[in-house]
């Protein structure tokens, strides 16, 4: 999990600063549709739906929007059928990239994702070509208030069932095993802790340092183009990019 903390915190901050809330809510709505189809519309009996509702709240999605998405998923699943698809490949500089999608048209999504890779010098690979370089982990990012006690947060998180806590300048990153994510999140919520982001993510085992400005720019443009696509839910990569480029 070397080097993942900076990578994920930047992603979380970028997500919180993203002005295109409507696009984020649409993507979360698709996740809700998948969860409702698989486990029903009652969060009490559907752990996956509870996790997505927590993710929605971390992204400031209004409760009315959440409930509307659940009702829509319950009543209109026969009209639109979404499927989860994962693409793997490489960005310039040998950077491994995983793209998780939810789509109602597999051919359109495959074409769009392939275009994003090709436009900036990347190439789409086969299933499993880079997935082995990443580990699935639950990641809960909590804002670090001035003067907050690192040891206390570590103790609370570990008692809640977390594996580890990473400390950054302004956030705590609580890491869990994928199967423990829901339990840890709910235990922390009961103690009044709120999250900047809350999801099971794919964390790179190692990172690839990229310093050439042209390569950095191509990678960032490729990642941005992927993230702007309506069918793309999450983009994971193992690039260690200069921070000023990542935050632009």
Beta strands, then each sheet from edge to edge (+ up, - down):
strand 1: 83-91
strand 2: 95-103
strand 3: 123-124
strand 4: 134-143
strand 5: 164-167
strand 6: 171-176
strand 7: 197-204
strand 8: 208-210
strand 9: 232-237
strand 10: 239-241
sheet 1: 3+ 1- 2+ 9-
sheet 2: 5+ 6- 4+ 7-
sheet 3: 8+ 10+
end
